[in-house]
Amino acid sequence: MKDIQKHINYWLDSAERNSKTAKTLLNTKHYDACLFFCHLTLEKLLKGAVVAKTKKASPYIHNLMTLAERAKIELSDEQLMDLKIISTFNIAGRYDDAKLSFYKMCTPVYTKKYFEKTKSLYLCIKKEHIKKFRKQ
């Protein structure tokens, strides 16, 4: 794959934009969309880590735990459980048959909880695993 750094920066920049979008959606009370963007934030951050680690194109997968594993990112059991739950926001936010039940689940309290967990994971992964790969 040509220009690995360009691909890494693409994923990291996109993750940062999605993180800002998730915050805006939380503030405007679009809770289901906020959680969908929380998933996108972590997915793109982890894809950047996978590219940095493997020097290959990111895989076409959405499972956050699998991406963390491929990037060789060690996380606590609690963080892994959070990734497992946040991974479900991708499917629930995308497909009509799951959207209604997901929408009902996305209360302000639930959404804030997983927004904060996403933020914490994002900062942890970025600090511990991404910072060294980021070049301007």
C-alpha positions in Angstrom: 0.0 0.0 0.0 1.4 3.4 -1.0 1.8 6.2 1.4 0.9 4.5 4.7 1.0 7.8 6.6 -1.6 9.3 4.3 -4.0 6.5 5.1 -3.3 6.7 8.8 -4.0 10.4 8.8 -7.2 9.9 6.8 -8.6 7.5 9.5 -7.5 9.7 12.4 -8.9 12.9 10.9 -12.1 11.2 10.1 -12.4 9.8 13.7 -11.8 13.3 15.0 -14.6 14.7 12.8 -17.0 11.9 13.9 -16.2 12.6 17.5 -17.2 16.2 17.1 -20.3 15.2 15.3 -21.2 12.8 18.1 -20.9 15.6 20.7 -23.1 17.9 18.5 -25.7 15.2 18.2 -25.7 14.6 22.0 -26.1 18.3 22.6 -29.0 18.5 20.2 -30.6 15.4 21.7 -30.3 13.2 18.7 -29.3 10.3 20.9 -29.5 7.4 18.5 -27.4 9.2 15.9 -25.0 10.3 18.6 -24.3 6.6 19.6 -24.0 5.6 15.9 -21.3 8.3 15.5 -19.6 7.1 18.7 -19.2 3.8 17.0 -17.8 5.5 13.9 -15.4 7.5 15.9 -13.8 4.4 17.5 -14.0 2.3 14.3 -12.0 4.9 12.4 -9.5 5.5 15.2 -8.9 1.7 15.4 -8.7 1.4 11.6 -5.9 4.0 11.7 -4.2 1.9 14.4 -4.6 -1.2 12.2 -3.0 0.5 9.2 -0.2 1.8 11.4 0.5 -1.6 12.9 0.1 -3.8 9.8 1.2 -1.3 7.1 -1.7 -2.6 5.0 -5.1 -1.3 4.1 -7.7 -1.4 6.8 -10.1 -4.4 6.7 -13.7 -4.0 5.7 -15.1 -4.8 9.1 -16.9 -2.9 11.8 -16.3 -5.0 14.9 -14.4 -2.8 17.3 -13.0 -5.7 19.4 -11.6 -7.3 16.2 -10.1 -4.1 15.1 -8.4 -3.5 18.5 -7.1 -7.1 18.3 -5.7 -6.6 14.8 -4.0 -3.4 16.0 -2.5 -5.3 18.9 -4.1 -2.9 21.4 -4.4 -4.3 24.9 -7.4 -3.1 26.8 -8.9 -4.0 30.1 -11.9 -6.4 30.4 -14.2 -3.4 31.1 -12.9 -1.6 28.0 -13.4 -4.7 25.9 -16.9 -5.0 27.2 -17.6 -1.4 26.3 -16.2 -2.0 22.8 -18.5 -5.0 22.4 -21.6 -2.9 23.4 -20.5 0.1 21.3 -20.1 -2.2 18.3 -23.8 -2.9 18.4 -24.5 0.7 17.8 -23.3 0.3 14.2 -26.0 -2.3 13.3 -28.7 -0.7 15.5 -28.2 2.7 14.0 -28.1 1.5 10.4 -30.9 -1.1 9.8 -34.6 -0.4 9.9 -35.6 -3.6 11.7 -33.3 -2.6 14.6 -33.7 1.2 14.6 -37.0 1.4 16.6 -35.8 -0.6 19.6 -32.4 1.1 19.5 -34.2 4.5 19.4 -36.2 3.6 22.5 -33.0 2.4 24.3 -31.2 5.7 23.6 -32.4 7.6 26.6 -30.4 10.7 27.7 -28.8 8.8 30.6 -27.8 5.8 28.4 -26.5 8.0 25.6 -24.5 10.2 27.9 -23.0 7.1 29.6 -21.8 5.6 26.3 -20.8 8.9 24.9 -18.5 9.3 27.9 -17.2 5.7 27.6 -16.5 6.4 23.9 -14.7 9.6 24.8 -12.6 7.8 27.4 -11.7 5.0 25.0 -10.9 7.5 22.2 -8.5 9.4 24.5 -6.9 6.3 25.9 -6.3 4.7 22.5 -5.2 8.0 20.9 -2.7 8.7 23.8 -1.3 5.2 24.2 -1.4 3.8 20.6 -2.0 6.5 18.0 0.1 9.5 19.0 3.3 7.8 17.9 1.8 7.0 14.5 0.5 10.5 13.8 2.6 12.7 11.5 1.6 16.0 10.0 
